[in-house]
Every structure is written in structure tokens, then in C-alpha cells.
Amino acid sequence: MIFEIVEPVCHDKDHVYIKPLYCSDAWDAYYMLDKAFPYNINTMDGRAWEFFICCFNGYENCLQFKISI
């Protein structure tokens, strides 16, 4: 699956947003990443690998990644 990095209307320095180029929603990508990198409090350093589905231009077509430094 090919993605592009997109920016929301309001600048958000704490998150990165990626959007699939060839489908109308991001649920397939979310399920793929969730299976490959499940959140596990015992193995992750804090909440460094968090991602969520979010709406971009009115569709649930974007993945929002939390940036943890």
C-alpha cells in the first residue's frame, strides 16, 4: 500500500498523518499495522507506537501517529 504524508488544516506538531493513496479509508492499513505492531505496555517504551484512524476531508481515510521523543 502506498501512502502520502498529509497535514491537517490546524498545525499539529505532536502527530504525523499518513493517508493511503489508492483507497478511500485507512482501516485496512490500521488493521495491518495493529497486527504487526500491537500496543503492549510491557514491551513498548511509554506510548511511543500509538496510531489512530482519523477523518481527513470528511472520510476515515487517514492514520494519525503520535510522535514521542
C-alpha positions as CSV (number, residue, x, y, z in Angstrom):
1,M,0.0,0.0,0.0
2,I,1.3,3.4,-0.9
3,F,0.9,6.4,1.5
4,E,1.4,10.1,1.4
5,I,2.1,12.4,4.4
6,V,-0.6,14.9,4.8
7,E,-1.0,18.0,7.0
8,P,-4.3,18.9,8.7
9,V,-5.8,22.4,8.5
10,C,-4.7,23.1,12.1
11,H,-1.0,22.5,12.6
12,D,-0.3,19.6,14.9
13,K,3.3,19.2,16.0
14,D,2.6,16.2,18.1
15,H,1.3,13.9,15.3
16,V,2.2,12.7,11.8
17,Y,-0.7,11.9,9.4
18,I,-0.4,9.5,6.6
19,K,-3.1,8.8,4.0
20,P,-3.4,5.8,1.6
21,L,-3.2,7.0,-2.0
22,Y,-5.4,4.3,-3.6
23,C,-8.3,3.7,-1.2
24,S,-11.0,5.8,0.4
25,D,-10.4,4.7,4.0
26,A,-7.4,3.7,6.2
27,W,-9.0,0.8,8.1
28,D,-7.1,-1.9,6.1
29,A,-3.8,-0.2,6.9
30,Y,-4.8,0.2,10.5
31,Y,-5.5,-3.5,10.9
32,M,-2.3,-4.4,9.2
33,L,-0.2,-2.2,11.4
34,D,-2.1,-3.2,14.5
35,K,-1.3,-6.9,13.9
36,A,2.3,-6.2,13.0
37,F,2.9,-3.8,15.9
38,P,0.3,-4.3,18.6
39,Y,0.5,-1.9,21.5
40,N,1.8,-3.7,24.6
41,I,2.6,-1.7,27.8
42,N,5.1,-4.4,28.8
43,T,7.2,-4.1,25.6
44,M,6.7,-0.5,24.5
45,D,8.6,2.4,26.0
46,G,5.7,4.5,27.2
47,R,3.2,5.1,24.4
48,A,5.8,5.5,21.6
49,W,3.9,3.5,19.0
50,E,0.4,4.8,19.0
51,F,-1.7,5.3,15.9
52,F,-5.3,6.0,15.3
53,I,-7.8,6.3,12.5
54,C,-8.9,9.9,11.9
55,C,-11.0,11.8,9.4
56,F,-9.3,13.8,6.7
57,N,-11.5,15.7,4.3
58,G,-14.6,14.1,5.8
59,Y,-13.6,10.4,5.4
60,E,-11.9,8.0,7.8
61,N,-9.0,7.8,5.4
62,C,-6.0,8.8,7.5
63,L,-3.7,7.3,10.1
64,Q,-2.6,9.6,12.9
65,F,0.7,8.7,14.6
66,K,1.7,10.1,17.9
67,I,5.3,11.4,18.0
68,S,7.1,10.5,21.2
69,I,10.6,11.8,21.7
